[in-house]
Amino acid sequence: SVKLLRAYGRFLEDIQNDPWGAARYFAEADRVEEDADVAAGEALLSGGGEGGGGDNMLAHVDERSNAVCVINAQGIIQMANR
């Protein structure tokens, strides 16, 4: 968990006075966060289109907390929930 890695890094930095150890955990948190962002981007790219498994992606969308906008190939907005 990114939050746990950052919290432990702050602990090492502030309490244990180990800035080098803290830097390792901060770097690991950045790497995990970047990997999660890349995975989310790939899921969005692979989820759309004909036969691309868009139904699987839509199962993870909560319309109360996520904005949903459907745009066709000509760039015309077909539907927006907000």
Secondary structure by P-SEA (a helix, b strand, c coil): caaaaaaaaaaaacccccaaaaaaaaaaaaaaaaaaaaaaaaaaaaacccccaaaaaaaacccccbbbbbbccccccccccc
